[in-house]
Amino acid sequence: MPFCSVGTYQNQNKDGETTKSNNGIKIFYRTYGKGPVKVLMIIGLAGTHDSWGPQIKALAGTVTPNDDVSPPSGDRSNENDGGDGGAEVCAFDNRGVGQSSVPTKKSEYTTKIMAKDAIAIMDHLGWKRAHVFGHSMGAMIACKLAAMVPERVLSLALLNVTGGGYECIPKIDRKTLSIAMRFLRAKTPEERAAVDLDTHYSQEYLEEYVGHKTRRSILYQEYVKGISATGMQSTYGFDGQVNACWTHNMSRTEIESIRVAGFPVSVIHGRHDIIAQLCHAKRLAEKLYPSARMVELNGGHLVSHERSEEVNKALFDLIKASEAKISLYEWTNLSNKSSGCKVTWISCWRTISSSFIVESVEKLHYFLIYFFGLFVLSFEHIRRCMKRLKPVRVGSALT
């Protein structure tokens, strides 16, 4: 089976602390197709490499993994392998899920550490440069990777991304709270599959009929089968990956390093995503102007499956833009809202002040919602504990 021993490649770095912590960590990966175009795909929380199925099929022309378990050393970035402009795609299981190692400490799960895992895989494959595509948590990891080694990124696709931290808090309403409670209670593949469907897809999509069955019923059977085959994610892995999302943050310096790197960025998002809210993705895209193009699609969190043809087209457009080296001002579909040439110092200060106030109120809003959610969960836990208590029978007093 193809594994990448992370420490083997990170031992070559000067960061001794990282080297020590990653000794023994193995990342399971698969490669598909052959060709000069190299694509690294990073999946999100609790997802495994095969979650990229529709995109792997479109880019590599097959979902059958390559037999090359031990790739030859050296730079393979321009390798053709007899293909005619084809693509070689690599998808992998992040640490904490699937067949990859599962560290037991939360501190061993951050988007920076996981980005280093992805870089180690590139080194393992002999790829000096690649197109980097990430979904959800995987998009956060892709951002870190692009900021750390921008010279190794040809293009960057961020699907259903947020900026991490409080932006990971989903849209709060009765439906979302209900889904959250069901997710925490899910102990079997059947229960988990039912919850995953409501978090991954829009209701409109789930209720569509395919023949005599709804997509929900068809996908439910597929999800149960998939979860049963791979097993439920371990508590260590899930808690660790949640920690990676919650502690993720992109500094201004990191954002700027991506923005000026010169490669095109595509921010792709579903309008009905209840996990990663669209407004956060838009804000990130605006920060990356003029490198970024915003692509809004009529789908949910797993828009890569729900609107696979449209997502695949956006990814092909991104690769073509990178290869053609088109001007980023031609690539972007966003406007420059921060043009300093057209505003006075007074209007600039007002904009900054207004933005600060709005952001502060927004953070306070999410802070209060977060604690309300904790209160609801705590109340539910106490209620269940009370149900387990057996009443004590007290005999009649003797007089």
Buried (B, 14 or more C-beta within 10 A) or exposed (E): EBBBBBBBBBBEEEEEEBBEBBEEBBBBBBBBBBBBBBBBBBBBBBBBBBBBBBBBBBBBBEBEBBEEEEBEEEEBBEBEEEBEEBBBBBBBBBBBBBBBBBBEEBEBBBBBBBBBBBBBBBBBBBBBBBBBBBBBBBBBBBBBBBBBBBEBBBBBBBBBBBBBBBBBBBBBEEEBBEBBBBBEEBEEBEBBBBBBBBBBBBBEBBEEEEEEEBBBEBBBEEBBEBBBEBEBBEEBBBBBBBBBBBBBBBEEEBBBBBBEBEBBBBBBBBEBBBBBBBEBBBBBBBBBBBBBBBBBBBBBBBBBBBBBEBBBEBBEBBBEBBBEEEEBEEBBEBEEEEEEEEEEEEEEEEEEEEEEEEEEEEEEEBEEBEEEBEEEBEEEEEEEEEEEEEEEEEEEEEE
